[in-house]
Amino acid sequence: MTVSLTNRLTLFSLVALGVVLAAFSGAMYALARTHLMRQLNDRATATLDTLVAAAEVEGDGLEWEPKERRILLRGDGAPPVWAVYDESGRRLDGSDGPARPLDAFAGAGPDGEQNRVNATWEGGHWRVVRRTLRHPHPEAIRTTPARPRYHTLVFVTAWPAAPAHDLLRTMAWSLGGVSVTLWVAAGLGGRWLCRRALAPVARMTESAKRITAADLGERLPVPAARDELHDLAARFNDLLARLQDSFERQKRFTGEASHQLRTPLTAMLGQMEVALRRDRAPDEYRRVLTTAVAQAGRLRQIVESLLFLARADADAELPGLEIIDLTAWVRDYLASHLHDRAGDIRFDAPRTSANVKAQPAMLAQVVGNLIDNACKYSNSGTPVVVSVAVAGGEAVLSIEDAGHGIDPAEVGRIFEPFFRSAEARRRGVSGLGLGLAVVARIARSFGARIDVQSEPGRGSQFDVRFSLADEI
């Protein structure tokens, strides 16, 4: 069973509030009960103090004269029930009314000790307190019928506990009623507040339901309050924007790839179909096959580049990276790889070594693509400078040309697959638009980055920045 967040929060708050109210009510009830019982004990103690004070301690024993020392004890409401007993448990005096139940407590205890018990009789609850008074010299007791003397007197008093119980009962009902009322009101109010606080989440959910792969333009509503939900919606919208951009780039990539693959295939099939319409001379078949081989090579280059670019970044990481001296490696590469414009290519590097981690074969593709790109977009006879430098803890491989340059608005897109600048299309420069995309992917796999500086009409400079590696 699915429980909504509103219901869970409401239930949690109600449980917490219920525990707090129960604890508060229980504490209040316990404090009130303790206070009322203390009041009963204080009244009983005051009664016993009065009774003990009425007894006289003579040299020949304790004296208690009921007729001469008749004590009127009154309290709040009904007067207490009390009685005085001698050491044998005989009742000497007591309050008017049914005091016989006190006879059960006539037994003497230790001198001066006060005992408290709860008792029930005549359908009511009573707080019974007993205190014992003894003469300090039992051998001096002299009693006669005319002048009775006692060794021990036991004073017992009982106060009705019904008023305290009634007050506690009323308090319990009051606390319970108030607690339940507060609990219900808090539940209703808390649910309303939860629904109001989570209303932005509900709106986000409805908006999220409308987002599909075919329509990524929908965005979550951003709450006006600058809180966690505002940040969540803003970050999620940023994610959707990046996904939309990725989908659009993938769509463009697929369209361009289809077009680039279709072109050489169409040319190959056309040449072959024309050649097969009638018998031809061997030279013509050789020419057709040569054209087909060239188109197949172009097709293979496109397929290899697409397969490399289609892999995820994690899958595109190159195994077997090794530490190489970038300065010496570039010098050897330029010496061994002849280019149509080899006379325009110059190498500029310091004598110091620059150790980097790279894979030689893929590094050759990076350098080759950048040099080809520089030669393609610059006029013959203008210099293409390849340099290696060490700066800021990095080894920088630079390829600089004095060609047409790149429009500033297009610099950010030159590493996208199949992107070709408007100037290149206008000048009719051949190319697939995959070379720089492959260079960027390989550079990332090396842990390097590429910076571009270009000015239309004055040329471009591509800097591949490697982290320096320790020597082996």
Buried (B, 14 or more C-beta within 10 A) or exposed (E): EEEEEBEEBBBEBBEEBBEEBBEBBEEBBEEBBEEBBEBBBEBBBBBBEBBBEBBEEBEBBBBBBEEEBEBEBEBEEEBBBBBBBBBEEEBBBBBEEEBEBBBEBBBBBEEEEBBEEEBEBEEEEBBBBBBBBBBEEEEEBEBEEEEBBBBBBBBBBBBBBBBBBEEBEEBBEEBBEEBEEBBEEBBEEBBEBBBEBBEBBEBBEEBEEEBEEEEBEBBBEBBEEEEEBBEBBBEBBEEBEEEBEEEEBEEBBEEBBEEBBEBBEEBBEEBEEEBEEEEBEEEEEEBBBEBBEEBBEBBEBBEEBBEBBEEEEEEBEBEEBEBBBBBBBBBEBBEEEEBEBEEBBEBEBEEEBBBBBBBEEBBBBBBBBBBBBBBBBBEEEBBBBBBBBBEEEBBBBBBBBBBBBBBEEBBEEBBBBBBBBEBBEEEEBEBBBBBBBBBBBBBBBBBBBBEBBBEEEEBBBBBBBBEBBEEE
